[in-house]
Amino acid sequence: MERRKFIRNTLITTGSLSLGGAAIHRFLNDKESADSPLPLAVEKIHRGNGKNVLVLMSAGTRFGNTDRLTDAYIKGLVERDHTITKVYLGSMRLEGYRGCGVCQRKAAHRCVVQDGMQDIYPLFAECDTVVMASPLYFWTITSRLKAFIERLYAISVDDKYPSKDTVLLMTAGDDTPTTFDEPLRYFHIISQVMGGNKKGIYCAGGCTGCEKLAREISKEHLDNAYRMGLEL
């Protein structure tokens, strides 16, 4: 039996034991068209007349604090009529950088690793602005976002990278003057590599994470991110 049909039948039969009805409904309706050029982890949110913005949401949890902060920022972008594509890096198979060098020696600046990056490369090439959204995991950005950054080496030429405007959105449970120091240093370096055109940084500290019963981010953070989106 085809794998998805098997899982579908299993959920229908035993779903009430492990999943709520809403979760089963989402799974059964989470279908990708056979001719869809992009995976479900990539959403074309809005097509406008402004900038082409690629939003990389790297948290492993959808609808969590980072995702909500990202959507607040996107709301501002939509009102400014920018074109927005949102990528859920945490929902993609994304390998880390191998250091094999094949892209530079033999593959004409194309990565030979076949995973989610093959869908992201053309989106990155087309965008004017790249938004990196990440929770603070172990004092820095997520491993998925770092993998994306390192895998850009495949398209570099003579250690030069395409020029892009850059934005950083972050969340964290801590809220001290030094909470975001490490990821900010890294972001400044990456932005410089991409031309030095930083267009916004928003770091939301004091969020409630997975250690509590509910994830929470303050309305003030969401409002600030929305206003920042309006300014792009």
GROMACS elastic network, one bead per residue, 0.5 to 0.9 nm:
[ bonds ]
;  ai    aj funct       b0    kb
    1     4     6  0.85192   500
    1     5     6  0.69165   500
    1     6     6  0.62222   500
    2     5     6  0.55305   500
    2     6     6  0.62822   500
    2     7     6  0.89096   500
    3     6     6  0.50892   500
    3     7     6  0.63051   500
    3     8     6  0.85820   500
    4     7     6  0.51289   500
    4     8     6  0.60186   500
    4     9     6  0.86281   500
    5     9     6  0.61385   500
    5    10     6  0.85017   500
    6     9     6  0.52882   500
    6    10     6  0.61796   500
    6    11     6  0.86578   500
    7    10     6  0.50163   500
    7    11     6  0.60958   500
    7    12     6  0.86001   500
    8    11     6  0.52288   500
    8    12     6  0.62748   500
    8    13     6  0.86868   500
    8    24     6  0.87637   500
    8    27     6  0.81401   500
    8    28     6  0.67405   500
    9    12     6  0.51539   500
    9    13     6  0.61397   500
    9    14     6  0.85574   500
   10    13     6  0.51480   500
   10    14     6  0.59160   500
   10    15     6  0.71690   500
   11    14     6  0.53238   500
   11    16     6  0.80304   500
   11    18     6  0.87849   500
   11    19     6  0.82022   500
   11    24     6  0.68144   500
   11    27     6  0.89844   500
   11    28     6  0.89022   500
   12    15     6  0.54518   500
   12    16     6  0.79939   500
   12    24     6  0.76059   500
   13    16     6  0.78812   500
   14    17     6  0.56703   500
   14    18     6  0.73017   500
   14    19     6  0.85383   500
   15    18     6  0.55107   500
   15    19     6  0.51969   500
   15    20     6  0.71612   500
   15    21     6  0.76786   500
   15    23     6  0.89452   500
   15    24     6  0.68588   500
   16    19     6  0.55519   500
   16    20     6  0.61340   500
   16    21     6  0.70937   500
   16    24     6  0.87756   500
   17    20     6  0.82013   500
   19    22     6  0.80390   500
   19    23     6  0.60632   500
   19    24     6  0.65627   500
   20    23     6  0.53979   500
   20    24     6  0.65235   500
   20    25     6  0.87749   500
   21    24     6  0.51663   500
   21    25     6  0.61319   500
   21    26     6  0.86851   500
   22    25     6  0.50358   500
   22    26     6  0.62183   500
   22    27     6  0.87212   500
   23    26     6  0.51358   500
   23    27     6  0.63157   500
   23    28     6  0.87078   500
   24    27     6  0.51541   500
   24    28     6  0.61527   500
   24    29     6  0.85337   500
   25    28     6  0.52456   500
   25    29     6  0.61099   500
   25    30     6  0.84018   500
   26    29     6  0.52329   500
   26    30     6  0.58279   500
   27    30     6  0.50118   500
   27    31     6  0.80402   500
   28    31     6  0.72588   500
   30    40     6  0.82549   500
   31    40     6  0.81993   500
   32    35     6  0.83241   500
   32    36     6  0.66582   500
   32    38     6  0.88389   500
   32    39     6  0.72922   500
   32    40     6  0.65599   500
   33    36     6  0.50253   500
   33    37     6  0.87668   500
   34    37     6  0.86944   500
   35    38     6  0.89685   500
   36    39     6  0.73091   500
   37   119     6  0.86507   500
   38    41     6  0.79582   500
   38    42     6  0.63141   500
   38    43     6  0.83679   500
   38   119     6  0.67838   500
   39    42     6  0.57233   500
   39    43     6  0.84797   500
   39    92     6  0.85639   500
   39   116     6  0.85979   500
   39   119     6  0.79528   500
   40    43     6  0.70514   500
   40    88     6  0.88101   500
   40    91     6  0.85874   500
   41    86     6  0.82098   500
   41    87     6  0.57982   500
   41    88     6  0.50941   500
   41    89     6  0.72822   500
   41    90     6  0.84550   500
   41    91     6  0.58517   500
   41    92     6  0.64530   500
   42    85     6  0.70907   500
   42    86     6  0.58287   500
   42    88     6  0.64104   500
   42    89     6  0.87552   500
   42   119     6  0.86170   500
   42   120     6  0.87996   500
   43    84     6  0.85340   500
   43    85     6  0.56851   500
   43    86     6  0.51077   500
   43    87     6  0.63426   500
   43    88     6  0.84075   500
   44    47     6  0.77240   500
   44    83     6  0.83511   500
   44    84     6  0.63741   500
   44    86     6  0.64631   500
   44    87     6  0.88062   500
   45    74     6  0.88668   500
   45    78     6  0.85025   500
   45    83     6  0.76176   500
   45    84     6  0.54818   500
   45    85     6  0.56553   500
   45    86     6  0.68200   500
   46    78     6  0.66157   500
   46    81     6  0.78582   500
   46    82     6  0.72003   500
   46    83     6  0.51987   500
   46    84     6  0.51860   500
   46    85     6  0.72498   500
   47    50     6  0.87111   500
   47    52     6  0.84230   500
   47    78     6  0.85567   500
   47    81     6  0.74395   500
   47    82     6  0.66416   500
   47    84     6  0.65177   500
   47    85     6  0.86964   500
   48    51     6  0.78485   500
   48    52     6  0.82726   500
   48    78     6  0.77990   500
   48    80     6  0.83691   500
   48    84     6  0.80947   500
   49    52     6  0.85683   500
   49    80     6  0.88430   500
   49    81     6  0.58748   500
   49    82     6  0.59346   500
   49    83     6  0.69506   500
   50    80     6  0.72734   500
   50    81     6  0.56516   500
   50    83     6  0.64679   500
   51    81     6  0.81388   500
   51    83     6  0.60372   500
   51    84     6  0.83098   500
   51   127     6  0.77000   500
   51   128     6  0.60965   500
   51   129     6  0.72420   500
   51   232     6  0.86269   500
   52    82     6  0.61758   500
   52    84     6  0.61837   500
   52    85     6  0.80769   500
   52   126     6  0.72848   500
   52   128     6  0.51954   500
   52   129     6  0.64362   500
   52   130     6  0.87787   500
   53    77     6  0.85920   500
   53    82     6  0.69766   500
   53    83     6  0.58937   500
   53    85     6  0.63870   500
   53    86     6  0.84882   500
   53   126     6  0.88865   500
   53   127     6  0.55056   500
   53   128     6  0.60181   500
   53   130     6  0.59054   500
   53   131     6  0.72454   500
   54    83     6  0.84702   500
   54    84     6  0.60454   500
   54    85     6  0.50786   500
   54    86     6  0.61514   500
   54    87     6  0.76039   500
   54   123     6  0.69907   500
   54   124     6  0.68091   500
   54   126     6  0.87420   500
   54   127     6  0.59549   500
   54   128     6  0.78744   500
   54   129     6  0.61748   500
   54   131     6  0.60718   500
   54   132     6  0.86478   500
   55    70     6  0.81403   500
   55    74     6  0.84200   500
   55    84     6  0.71413   500
   55    85     6  0.60370   500
   55    87     6  0.60762   500
   55    88     6  0.86012   500
   55   129     6  0.83369   500
   55   130     6  0.59393   500
   55   132     6  0.63187   500
   55   133     6  0.74028   500
   56    85     6  0.85829   500
   56    86     6  0.60905   500
   56    88     6  0.63181   500
   56    89     6  0.65173   500
   56   130     6  0.74320   500
   56   131     6  0.59213   500
   56   132     6  0.51107   500
   56   133     6  0.58940   500
   56   134     6  0.84045   500
   56   145     6  0.77078   500
   57    60     6  0.87259   500
   57    62     6  0.89463   500
   57    66     6  0.74790   500
   57    67     6  0.66613   500
   57    70     6  0.71824   500
   57    86     6  0.71605   500
   57    87     6  0.60256   500
   57    88     6  0.50839   500
   57    89     6  0.60163   500
   57    90     6  0.75262   500
   57   131     6  0.82161   500
   57   132     6  0.65532   500
   57   134     6  0.63844   500
   57   145     6  0.82117   500
   58    61     6  0.86461   500
   58    66     6  0.83333   500
   58    67     6  0.86379   500
   58    87     6  0.81718   500
   58    88     6  0.60755   500
   58    90     6  0.53002   500
   58    91     6  0.85758   500
   58   132     6  0.76679   500
   58   133     6  0.60129   500
   58   134     6  0.52949   500
   58   135     6  0.76906   500
   58   141     6  0.85272   500
   58   142     6  0.65509   500
   58   143     6  0.84225   500
   58   144     6  0.60901   500
   58   145     6  0.57109   500
   59    62     6  0.71896   500
   59    64     6  0.80651   500
   59    65     6  0.89083   500
   59    66     6  0.65848   500
   59    67     6  0.73051   500
   59    88     6  0.77139   500
   59    89     6  0.73249   500
   59    90     6  0.56223   500
   59    91     6  0.88618   500
   59   133     6  0.77224   500
   59   134     6  0.58039   500
   59   135     6  0.61523   500
   59   142     6  0.71106   500
   59   144     6  0.82239   500
   59   145     6  0.87806   500
   60    64     6  0.88799   500
   60    88     6  0.82441   500
   60    89     6  0.77166   500
   60    91     6  0.69082   500
   60   142     6  0.88836   500
   60   144     6  0.88341   500
   61    64     6  0.57590   500
   61    65     6  0.87096   500
   61    66     6  0.84743   500
   61    67     6  0.77999   500
   61    90     6  0.72524   500
   61    91     6  0.86026   500
   62    65     6  0.86039   500
   62    66     6  0.83069   500
   62    67     6  0.59885   500
   62    68     6  0.85449   500
   62    88     6  0.81535   500
   62    90     6  0.84861   500
   62    91     6  0.88237   500
   63    66     6  0.77659   500
   63    67     6  0.52686   500
   63    68     6  0.59914   500
   64    67     6  0.53088   500
   64    68     6  0.61206   500
   64    69     6  0.86329   500
   64   209     6  0.84027   500
   64   215     6  0.62972   500
   64   216     6  0.77981   500
   64   217     6  0.86932   500
   65    68     6  0.51734   500
   65    69     6  0.61466   500
   65    70     6  0.85284   500
   65   135     6  0.80392   500
   65   171     6  0.68388   500
   65   172     6  0.87782   500
   65   207     6  0.72257   500
   65   208     6  0.80571   500
   65   209     6  0.77343   500
   65   215     6  0.64166   500
   65   216     6  0.62495   500
   65   217     6  0.56931   500
   66    69     6  0.50664   500
   66    70     6  0.60267   500
   66    71     6  0.85653   500
   66   133     6  0.67614   500
   66   134     6  0.63141   500
   66   135     6  0.59632   500
   66   169     6  0.78147   500
   66   170     6  0.66467   500
   66   171     6  0.58349   500
   66   172     6  0.88291   500
   66   204     6  0.89389   500
   66   217     6  0.86387   500
   67    71     6  0.61317   500
   67    72     6  0.86229   500
   67   133     6  0.80076   500
   67   134     6  0.87164   500
   68    71     6  0.50629   500
   68    72     6  0.61940   500
   68    73     6  0.86825   500
   68   217     6  0.80907   500
   68   222     6  0.74644   500
   69    72     6  0.51585   500
   69    73     6  0.64110   500
   69    74     6  0.86956   500
   69   133     6  0.84681   500
   69   169     6  0.75138   500
   69   170     6  0.81036   500
   69   171     6  0.79954   500
   69   204     6  0.83782   500
   69   217     6  0.80209   500
   69   221     6  0.72626   500
   69   222     6  0.55814   500
   69   223     6  0.89443   500
   69   225     6  0.65232   500
   69   226     6  0.83215   500
   70    73     6  0.51520   500
   70    74     6  0.61580   500
   70    75     6  0.86704   500
   70   131     6  0.89571   500
   70   133     6  0.66248   500
   70   169     6  0.70471   500
   70   170     6  0.88360   500
   70   222     6  0.85852   500
   70   225     6  0.76758   500
   70   226     6  0.88075   500
   71    75     6  0.60659   500
   71    76     6  0.87930   500
   71   222     6  0.85961   500
   71   225     6  0.87319   500
   71   226     6  0.82390   500
   72    75     6  0.51324   500
   72    76     6  0.68638   500
   72   221     6  0.89359   500
   72   222     6  0.55611   500
   72   223     6  0.71184   500
   72   224     6  0.84567   500
   72   225     6  0.57990   500
   72   227     6  0.85857   500
   72   229     6  0.78906   500
   73    76     6  0.54020   500
   73    77     6  0.65735   500
   73    78     6  0.89485   500
   73   169     6  0.87410   500
   73   222     6  0.76714   500
   73   223     6  0.85559   500
   73   224     6  0.82974   500
   73   227     6  0.73412   500
   73   228     6  0.65926   500
   73   230     6  0.79655   500
   74    78     6  0.61408   500
   74    79     6  0.86357   500
   74    84     6  0.76577   500
   74    86     6  0.89729   500
   74   225     6  0.85524   500
   74   226     6  0.71441   500
   74   229     6  0.63187   500
   74   230     6  0.89085   500
   75    78     6  0.52269   500
   75    79     6  0.64248   500
   75    80     6  0.88383   500
   75   226     6  0.61596   500
   75   229     6  0.70658   500
   75   230     6  0.82453   500
   76    79     6  0.51847   500
   76    80     6  0.64425   500
   76    81     6  0.88346   500
   76   225     6  0.80196   500
   76   227     6  0.62862   500
   76   228     6  0.71540   500
   76   231     6  0.79476   500
   76   232     6  0.85594   500
   77    80     6  0.51066   500
   77    81     6  0.64076   500
   77    82     6  0.56711   500
   77    83     6  0.80593   500
   77    84     6  0.76431   500
   77   226     6  0.80776   500
   77   228     6  0.87069   500
   77   230     6  0.57823   500
   77   231     6  0.82687   500
   77   232     6  0.71585   500
   78    82     6  0.57240   500
   78    83     6  0.74745   500
   78    84     6  0.75487   500
   78   229     6  0.83690   500
   78   230     6  0.84111   500
   79    82     6  0.77369   500
   79   229     6  0.85944   500
   79   230     6  0.70135   500
   80   229     6  0.80964   500
   80   230     6  0.61162   500
   80   231     6  0.83650   500
   80   232     6  0.80003   500
   81    84     6  0.89749   500
   82   232     6  0.89786   500
   83   127     6  0.89912   500
   85   123     6  0.80691   500
   87    90     6  0.88044   500
   87    91     6  0.86813   500
   87    92     6  0.88534   500
   87   120     6  0.81662   500
   88    91     6  0.54859   500
   88    92     6  0.69063   500
   89    92     6  0.52957   500
   89    93     6  0.80308   500
   89    94     6  0.75455   500
   89   116     6  0.83628   500
   89   144     6  0.62356   500
   89   145     6  0.71729   500
   89   148     6  0.85025   500
   90    93     6  0.80341   500
   90    94     6  0.84865   500
   90   144     6  0.66457   500
   90   145     6  0.88000   500
   91    94     6  0.89223   500
   92   115     6  0.81214   500
   92   116     6  0.57792   500
   92   117     6  0.87664   500
   92   144     6  0.89696   500
   93   115     6  0.59105   500
   93   116     6  0.55086   500
   93   117     6  0.84436   500
   94   115     6  0.58328   500
   94   116     6  0.54128   500
   94   117     6  0.65615   500
   94   144     6  0.68591   500
   94   147     6  0.72351   500
   94   148     6  0.77619   500
   95    98     6  0.83686   500
   95   113     6  0.79386   500
   95   114     6  0.89799   500
   95   115     6  0.70836   500
   95   116     6  0.82818   500
   95   117     6  0.84530   500
   95   144     6  0.81872   500
   95   147     6  0.67711   500
   95   148     6  0.86307   500
   95   151     6  0.86969   500
   96   143     6  0.81843   500
   96   144     6  0.79204   500
   96   146     6  0.81364   500
   96   148     6  0.78280   500
   96   150     6  0.75506   500
   96   151     6  0.72554   500
   97   100     6  0.83647   500
   97   147     6  0.62152   500
   97   148     6  0.84510   500
   97   150     6  0.58314   500
   97   151     6  0.55258   500
   97   153     6  0.86646   500
   98   101     6  0.81379   500
   98   113     6  0.89384   500
   98   151     6  0.85924   500
   99   102     6  0.84783   500
  100   103     6  0.79878   500
  101   104     6  0.55289   500
  101   105     6  0.63399   500
  101   106     6  0.84086   500
  101   154     6  0.81170   500
  102   105     6  0.51250   500
  102   106     6  0.53975   500
  102   107     6  0.59267   500
  102   108     6  0.86129   500
  102   109     6  0.83215   500
  102   110     6  0.83383   500
  102   111     6  0.75093   500
  102   112     6  0.72011   500
  102   154     6  0.84607   500
  103   106     6  0.59962   500
  103   108     6  0.60036   500
  103   110     6  0.50702   500
  103   111     6  0.52768   500
  103   112     6  0.67810   500
  103   153     6  0.82719   500
  103   154     6  0.52456   500
  103   155     6  0.77036   500
  104   107     6  0.64406   500
  104   108     6  0.63202   500
  104   109     6  0.54422   500
  104   110     6  0.79041   500
  104   111     6  0.88850   500
  104   153     6  0.87045   500
  104   154     6  0.68237   500
  104   155     6  0.83928   500
  104   156     6  0.82737   500
  104   157     6  0.80665   500
  105   108     6  0.72552   500
  105   109     6  0.81826   500
  106   109     6  0.80449   500
  106   110     6  0.88662   500
  107   110     6  0.53618   500
  107   111     6  0.71744   500
  107   112     6  0.72748   500
  107   154     6  0.89140   500
  108   111     6  0.87665   500
  108   154     6  0.87353   500
  108   155     6  0.84962   500
  109   153     6  0.83476   500
  109   154     6  0.51486   500
  109   156     6  0.68247   500
  109   157     6  0.74538   500
  110   154     6  0.55280   500
  110   155     6  0.61756   500
  111   114     6  0.77163   500
  111   117     6  0.84943   500
  111   118     6  0.79642   500
  111   151     6  0.77467   500
  111   152     6  0.87149   500
  111   153     6  0.85568   500
  111   154     6  0.52271   500
  111   155     6  0.76680   500
  112   154     6  0.87409   500
  113   117     6  0.82636   500
  113   118     6  0.82527   500
  114   117     6  0.74462   500
  114   118     6  0.64857   500
  115   118     6  0.60095   500
  115   119     6  0.80096   500
  116   119     6  0.55366   500
  116   120     6  0.66931   500
  117   121     6  0.59589   500
  117   148     6  0.72686   500
  117   151     6  0.78061   500
  118   121     6  0.56238   500
  118   122     6  0.76255   500
  119   122     6  0.65555   500
  119   123     6  0.71847   500
  120   123     6  0.51293   500
  120   124     6  0.60711   500
  120   125     6  0.85993   500
  120   148     6  0.87631   500
  121   124     6  0.51425   500
  121   125     6  0.61947   500
  121   126     6  0.87973   500
  121   152     6  0.80749   500
  121   155     6  0.84445   500
  122   126     6  0.62604   500
  122   127     6  0.87350   500
  123   126     6  0.52742   500
  123   127     6  0.62589   500
  124   127     6  0.53568   500
  124   128     6  0.83069   500
  124   129     6  0.86643   500
  124   130     6  0.75034   500
  125   128     6  0.84012   500
  125   162     6  0.77755   500
  127   130     6  0.69306   500
  127   164     6  0.76426   500
  128   163     6  0.82244   500
  128   164     6  0.55642   500
  128   165     6  0.62298   500
  128   166     6  0.88314   500
  129   164     6  0.54372   500
  129   166     6  0.56650   500
  129   167     6  0.75565   500
  129   199     6  0.85198   500
  130   164     6  0.66872   500
  130   165     6  0.62843   500
  130   166     6  0.51298   500
  130   167     6  0.63865   500
  130   168     6  0.87543   500
  131   165     6  0.84527   500
  131   166     6  0.58902   500
  131   168     6  0.59111   500
  131   169     6  0.74219   500
  132   145     6  0.75003   500
  132   166     6  0.76532   500
  132   167     6  0.60916   500
  132   169     6  0.61742   500
  132   170     6  0.83281   500
  133   141     6  0.86011   500
  133   145     6  0.82718   500
  133   167     6  0.82945   500
  133   168     6  0.59359   500
  133   170     6  0.57355   500
  133   171     6  0.84766   500
  134   137     6  0.84094   500
  134   140     6  0.87655   500
  134   141     6  0.57272   500
  134   142     6  0.62231   500
  134   145     6  0.74372   500
  134   168     6  0.80012   500
  134   169     6  0.63470   500
  134   171     6  0.67231   500
  135   140     6  0.81991   500
  135   141     6  0.64810   500
  135   142     6  0.68362   500
  135   169     6  0.83328   500
  135   170     6  0.52649   500
  135   172     6  0.58949   500
  136   139     6  0.58430   500
  136   140     6  0.53755   500
  136   141     6  0.55501   500
  136   142     6  0.70007   500
  136   170     6  0.67592   500
  136   171     6  0.60763   500
  136   172     6  0.51987   500
  136   173     6  0.80921   500
  136   179     6  0.87018   500
  136   180     6  0.77691   500
  136   183     6  0.80787   500
  137   140     6  0.56472   500
  137   141     6  0.60702   500
  137   142     6  0.58789   500
  137   143     6  0.85211   500
  137   172     6  0.81218   500
  138   141     6  0.79850   500
  138   142     6  0.84133   500
  139   179     6  0.75562   500
  139   180     6  0.73621   500
  139   181     6  0.83996   500
  139   182     6  0.64701   500
  139   183     6  0.71938   500
  140   143     6  0.88608   500
  140   180     6  0.75226   500
  140   181     6  0.85479   500
  140   182     6  0.58764   500
  140   184     6  0.84563   500
  140   186     6  0.84493   500
  141   144     6  0.83459   500
  141   145     6  0.66634   500
  141   146     6  0.68455   500
  141   170     6  0.82701   500
  141   182     6  0.87626   500
  141   183     6  0.59742   500
  141   186     6  0.88646   500
  142   145     6  0.54082   500
  142   146     6  0.63457   500
  142   147     6  0.86238   500
  143   147     6  0.59642   500
  143   148     6  0.86211   500
  144   147     6  0.50491   500
  144   148     6  0.63477   500
  144   149     6  0.88070   500
  145   148     6  0.50995   500
  145   149     6  0.63814   500
  145   150     6  0.87477   500
  146   149     6  0.50715   500
  146   150     6  0.61575   500
  146   151     6  0.85034   500
  147   150     6  0.51615   500
  147   151     6  0.59759   500
  147   152     6  0.87043   500
  148   151     6  0.52145   500
  148   152     6  0.65546   500
  149   152     6  0.54430   500
  149   153     6  0.78318   500
  149   190     6  0.80680   500
  150   153     6  0.59340   500
  150   154     6  0.85809   500
  151   154     6  0.60327   500
  151   155     6  0.83194   500
  152   155     6  0.56957   500
  152   156     6  0.67989   500
  152   161     6  0.80306   500
  153   156     6  0.51236   500
  153   157     6  0.84814   500
  153   159     6  0.77529   500
  153   160     6  0.89525   500
  153   161     6  0.80247   500
  154   157     6  0.84861   500
  155   160     6  0.88625   500
  155   161     6  0.73002   500
  155   162     6  0.85208   500
  156   159     6  0.54666   500
  156   160     6  0.53198   500
  156   161     6  0.50061   500
  156   162     6  0.76570   500
  157   160     6  0.52258   500
  157   161     6  0.68271   500
  158   161     6  0.86130   500
  160   193     6  0.74989   500
  160   194     6  0.82720   500
  161   164     6  0.89126   500
  161   193     6  0.66425   500
  161   194     6  0.58681   500
  161   195     6  0.81433   500
  162   193     6  0.85851   500
  162   194     6  0.59867   500
  162   195     6  0.76844   500
  163   193     6  0.79996   500
  163   196     6  0.81160   500
  163   197     6  0.81395   500
  164   191     6  0.80629   500
  164   194     6  0.54890   500
  164   195     6  0.63594   500
  164   196     6  0.81552   500
  164   197     6  0.68312   500
  164   198     6  0.87742   500
  165   191     6  0.77572   500
  165   194     6  0.75463   500
  165   195     6  0.75482   500
  165   196     6  0.75607   500
  165   198     6  0.57918   500
  165   199     6  0.61978   500
  166   187     6  0.88943   500
  166   190     6  0.88394   500
  166   191     6  0.61414   500
  166   194     6  0.79882   500
  166   196     6  0.80724   500
  166   197     6  0.61777   500
  166   199     6  0.56741   500
  166   200     6  0.71927   500
  166   201     6  0.88258   500
  167   187     6  0.89412   500
  167   191     6  0.86167   500
  167   197     6  0.89502   500
  167   198     6  0.61243   500
  167   199     6  0.54700   500
  167   201     6  0.57697   500
  167   202     6  0.83304   500
  168   184     6  0.85591   500
  168   187     6  0.74593   500
  168   198     6  0.86044   500
  168   199     6  0.85741   500
  168   200     6  0.64236   500
  168   202     6  0.63019   500
  168   203     6  0.79202   500
  169   200     6  0.82928   500
  169   201     6  0.60104   500
  169   203     6  0.59207   500
  169   204     6  0.79155   500
  169   225     6  0.82905   500
  170   180     6  0.84268   500
  170   201     6  0.82760   500
  170   202     6  0.63568   500
  170   204     6  0.59601   500
  170   205     6  0.82060   500
  171   174     6  0.89146   500
  171   202     6  0.85955   500
  171   203     6  0.58608   500
  171   205     6  0.57503   500
  171   206     6  0.80505   500
  171   207     6  0.67635   500
  171   217     6  0.84709   500
  172   175     6  0.72173   500
  172   179     6  0.79027   500
  172   180     6  0.83331   500
  172   203     6  0.78736   500
  172   204     6  0.63345   500
  172   206     6  0.62290   500
  172   207     6  0.57318   500
  172   208     6  0.80127   500
  172   209     6  0.78441   500
  173   204     6  0.85852   500
  173   205     6  0.57751   500
  173   208     6  0.57315   500
  173   209     6  0.63044   500
  174   179     6  0.62862   500
  174   205     6  0.56573   500
  174   206     6  0.53322   500
  174   207     6  0.74533   500
  175   178     6  0.81599   500
  175   179     6  0.61238   500
  175   180     6  0.87242   500
  175   204     6  0.80238   500
  175   207     6  0.83492   500
  176   179     6  0.52044   500
  176   180     6  0.83416   500
  176   205     6  0.77542   500
  176   206     6  0.87530   500
  177   180     6  0.77739   500
  177   181     6  0.82253   500
  178   181     6  0.52219   500
  178   182     6  0.83378   500
  179   182     6  0.79277   500
  179   205     6  0.78273   500
  180   183     6  0.57618   500
  180   184     6  0.60346   500
  180   185     6  0.86878   500
  180   203     6  0.72803   500
  180   205     6  0.86413   500
  181   184     6  0.52653   500
  181   185     6  0.62697   500
  181   186     6  0.88362   500
  182   185     6  0.53127   500
  182   186     6  0.64718   500
  182   187     6  0.87379   500
  183   186     6  0.50331   500
  183   187     6  0.60057   500
  183   188     6  0.85807   500
  184   188     6  0.61319   500
  184   189     6  0.86849   500
  184   201     6  0.87782   500
  185   188     6  0.52876   500
  185   189     6  0.65314   500
  185   190     6  0.88992   500
  186   189     6  0.52316   500
  186   190     6  0.63182   500
  186   191     6  0.86175   500
  187   190     6  0.50609   500
  187   191     6  0.59506   500
  187   192     6  0.84449   500
  188   191     6  0.51093   500
  188   192     6  0.61489   500
  188   193     6  0.86939   500
  188   196     6  0.79327   500
  188   198     6  0.81012   500
  189   192     6  0.51159   500
  189   193     6  0.63217   500
  189   194     6  0.87935   500
  189   196     6  0.84832   500
  190   193     6  0.50374   500
  190   194     6  0.63617   500
  190   195     6  0.88410   500
  190   196     6  0.82347   500
  191   194     6  0.50533   500
  191   195     6  0.63612   500
  191   197     6  0.65788   500
  191   198     6  0.63293   500
  192   195     6  0.51528   500
  192   197     6  0.73548   500
  192   198     6  0.83569   500
  193   196     6  0.67021   500
  194   197     6  0.74955   500
  195   198     6  0.86365   500
  198   201     6  0.79249   500
  199   231     6  0.88490   500
  199   232     6  0.69100   500
  200   228     6  0.72091   500
  200   229     6  0.87590   500
  200   231     6  0.88665   500
  200   232     6  0.80702   500
  201   228     6  0.87084   500
  202   221     6  0.86038   500
  202   224     6  0.82146   500
  202   225     6  0.68827   500
  202   228     6  0.82649   500
  203   221     6  0.85845   500
  204   207     6  0.71159   500
  204   217     6  0.80153   500
  204   218     6  0.86836   500
  204   221     6  0.61278   500
  204   222     6  0.89157   500
  205   217     6  0.86482   500
  205   221     6  0.87466   500
  206   217     6  0.76305   500
  206   218     6  0.83403   500
  207   215     6  0.73832   500
  207   216     6  0.57491   500
  207   218     6  0.72250   500
  208   211     6  0.77027   500
  208   212     6  0.66810   500
  208   214     6  0.72200   500
  208   217     6  0.66316   500
  209   212     6  0.61097   500
  209   213     6  0.85424   500
  209   214     6  0.73088   500
  209   216     6  0.70617   500
  209   217     6  0.89555   500
  210   213     6  0.71265   500
  210   214     6  0.71295   500
  210   215     6  0.62853   500
  211   214     6  0.83755   500
  211   215     6  0.85205   500
  212   215     6  0.68006   500
  217   220     6  0.84175   500
  217   221     6  0.69708   500
  217   222     6  0.76366   500
  218   221     6  0.54765   500
  218   222     6  0.67498   500
  218   223     6  0.88736   500
  219   222     6  0.50289   500
  219   223     6  0.60548   500
  219   224     6  0.85054   500
  220   223     6  0.51339   500
  220   224     6  0.61102   500
  220   225     6  0.86137   500
  221   224     6  0.51230   500
  221   225     6  0.61732   500
  221   226     6  0.86050   500
  222   225     6  0.51769   500
  222   226     6  0.61748   500
  222   227     6  0.87033   500
  223   226     6  0.50857   500
  223   227     6  0.62805   500
  223   228     6  0.86359   500
  224   227     6  0.51660   500
  224   228     6  0.61907   500
  224   229     6  0.87007   500
  225   229     6  0.62712   500
  225   230     6  0.88024   500
  226   229     6  0.50952   500
  226   230     6  0.65400   500
  227   230     6  0.50538   500
  227   231     6  0.66206   500
  228   231     6  0.51620   500
  228   232     6  0.69427   500
  229   232     6  0.56421   500
